[in-house]
Amino acid sequence: MSVTVKICGITSQADARAAAAAKADAIGLMFYKESPRYVTIEQAKEICGVLPAHIMRVGVFVNADETLISRALSECLLNILQFHGDETPEDCAQYPVMTLKAFRVQGPETLEQMKDYSTAGFLLDAYTKEARGGTGEKFNWDLAVQAQQLRKPVFLAGGLTPDNVAEAVRKVEPFGVDVSSGVESEPGKKDPEKMVAFVKAAKSALT
């Protein structure tokens, strides 16, 4: 079974169509105003409207209000909620769909925090003081390998590009990989050729 590929930070219908054409399995919609990839619920509805039904729609939230999350969930027909802030295990457990908790990995202590969460899976990203994600920074992939011992699906993120994703997949063997800045021509604007190259490299890594 090949790795699942999620392209995060989709901001337009054109980029959504290009992600689908590149054979991505999922797209991420950033409902976080501080992000250069932020979309409103109205924009997200338009984006979701051009996606084939088989592509998973992931809503990404950072310490968001429950009302916003519930509205996005219903109006955009989201399949998965991804929590990228300081959400508690209880915060993540109150919604009727699959959830992912993102962790910005600093060291082994991050893996200890993960044990408290009953989410369907985890997303591991690089830690920086500057941003919550999409920074292009990598972290120690050995820690991602250790996270597999929790026996839940792991999405690997942080600094992935078409050039290094195959190496990452072979080393970590994650359930999925997540990319944002690594397939962009500028923040918030995806490059169709980079998306094609990324998906191809990721899915052929273990074959």
C-alpha positions in Angstrom: 0.0 0.0 0.0 1.5 3.3 -1.0 1.7 6.3 1.3 -1.2 8.8 1.5 -0.4 12.2 0.2 -2.0 15.4 1.6 -1.4 18.8 0.0 -2.1 21.4 2.6 -2.8 25.1 2.3 -5.0 25.0 -0.8 -6.3 28.5 -1.4 -8.0 28.4 -4.8 -10.1 26.3 -7.1 -7.2 26.2 -9.6 -4.8 24.7 -7.0 -7.5 22.2 -5.9 -7.9 21.0 -9.5 -4.1 20.8 -9.9 -3.8 18.8 -6.7 -6.5 16.4 -7.9 -4.8 16.1 -11.3 -1.5 15.3 -9.5 -3.3 12.4 -7.7 -3.2 13.7 -4.2 -5.3 11.8 -1.7 -6.3 14.7 0.5 -6.1 18.5 0.6 -5.9 20.8 3.6 -7.9 23.9 4.1 -6.3 26.4 6.6 -8.9 28.1 8.8 -6.3 30.1 10.6 -6.2 33.9 10.0 -2.5 34.2 10.8 -1.5 31.9 8.0 -0.6 33.1 4.5 -2.8 30.2 3.3 -5.9 31.2 5.2 -9.3 30.7 3.6 -12.7 31.7 4.7 -15.6 29.2 4.9 -17.0 30.7 1.8 -13.7 30.2 -0.1 -13.3 26.7 1.2 -16.8 25.8 0.0 -15.9 26.9 -3.5 -12.7 24.9 -3.4 -14.4 21.8 -2.2 -17.0 22.2 -4.9 -14.5 21.4 -7.6 -12.9 18.4 -5.9 -13.6 14.8 -6.9 -15.5 13.0 -4.2 -12.7 10.6 -3.4 -10.3 13.3 -2.3 -10.4 13.9 1.5 -11.1 17.4 2.7 -9.1 18.2 5.8 -9.9 21.3 7.8 -6.9 22.7 9.7 -7.6 24.7 12.9 -5.5 26.5 15.5 -7.1 27.1 18.8 -10.4 27.8 16.9 -13.8 28.5 18.3 -16.1 25.5 18.4 -18.7 27.4 16.4 -16.3 28.0 13.5 -15.2 24.4 13.5 -18.8 23.1 13.5 -19.8 25.5 10.7 -16.8 24.6 8.5 -17.5 20.9 9.1 -21.1 21.1 7.9 -20.8 23.7 5.2 -17.6 22.4 3.6 -18.4 18.7 4.1 -15.0 18.1 5.7 -13.9 14.5 6.2 -11.2 15.2 8.8 -10.4 17.8 11.4 -6.8 18.6 12.0 -5.9 20.5 15.2 -2.7 22.4 15.1 -2.9 24.5 18.3 -3.0 23.8 22.0 -6.2 21.8 21.9 -6.7 19.4 24.7 -7.6 15.7 24.3 -11.2 16.6 25.2 -11.3 19.4 22.6 -10.3 17.0 19.9 -12.8 14.3 20.9 -16.1 16.2 20.6 -16.6 16.1 16.9 -18.4 13.4 14.8 -15.6 12.9 12.2 -12.0 11.6 12.2 -9.5 13.9 13.9 -5.8 14.4 13.7 -3.7 16.2 16.3 -0.6 17.9 15.0 2.5 18.1 17.2 5.5 20.4 16.5 8.3 18.0 17.4 11.0 19.4 19.7 12.3 16.2 21.2 11.3 12.9 22.9 9.0 14.8 25.3 6.7 15.5 22.4 6.1 11.8 22.0 5.0 11.6 25.6 2.3 14.2 25.0 0.9 12.2 22.1 0.0 9.4 24.4 -2.8 11.4 26.0 -4.8 11.9 22.7 -7.4 9.5 21.3 -7.4 11.1 17.9 -7.5 8.8 14.8 -3.9 9.7 14.0 -1.2 12.3 14.5 0.6 14.8 12.3 4.3 15.5 13.1 5.7 18.8 12.0 8.8 20.8 12.8 8.9 23.2 15.7 9.7 26.9 15.1 8.9 29.9 17.2 7.8 31.8 14.1 4.8 29.8 12.8 2.5 26.9 13.4 3.4 25.2 10.2 4.2 25.6 6.6 7.7 26.9 7.4 9.7 24.4 5.3 11.7 23.3 8.3 12.5 19.7 9.0 12.8 17.8 12.3 14.6 14.7 13.4 12.9 11.9 11.5 14.2 9.3 14.0 11.5 10.7 16.4 8.8 10.1 13.8 10.0 6.5 13.6 9.6 6.2 17.4 6.1 7.7 17.1 5.1 4.7 15.1 5.2 2.7 18.3 2.0 4.4 19.4 0.3 2.2 16.7 -1.7 5.0 15.2 -1.5 6.5 11.7 1.3 9.1 11.4 1.4 11.9 8.9 4.9 13.2 8.4 5.2 17.0 7.7 7.9 19.6 7.9 10.3 20.5 5.1 9.2 17.9 2.7 9.9 18.5 -1.0 9.8 16.5 -4.2 13.5 16.0 -3.7 13.5 14.5 -0.2 10.0 12.9 0.3 11.1 9.5 -1.1 13.9 9.4 1.5 11.5 10.4 4.2 9.0 7.7 3.3 11.6 5.0 3.2 13.0 6.0 6.5 9.8 6.6 8.5 7.3 4.5 6.6 4.5 6.8 7.7 0.8 6.4 6.9 0.9 9.7 5.1 3.0 12.7 4.1 1.9 16.3 4.3 3.3 19.1 2.2 2.6 22.8 1.8 5.5 25.2 1.2 7.5 22.4 -0.5 5.2 22.5 -3.6 4.6 26.2 -3.8 5.8 28.9 -6.2 5.0 31.5 -3.5 3.2 31.3 -0.1 -0.3 30.3 -0.7 0.2 29.5 -4.4 0.9 25.9 -5.4 3.1 24.8 -8.3 1.3 22.1 -10.4 4.6 20.5 -11.6 5.9 20.4 -8.1 2.7 18.7 -6.9 3.0 16.1 -9.6 6.6 15.4 -8.8 5.9 15.2 -5.0 3.1 12.7 -5.3 5.0 10.6 -7.8 8.1 10.5 -5.6 6.1 9.8 -2.4 4.0 7.0 -3.9 6.9 5.2 -5.6 9.3 5.3 -2.6 8.3 1.9 -1.3 7.7 0.1 -4.5 
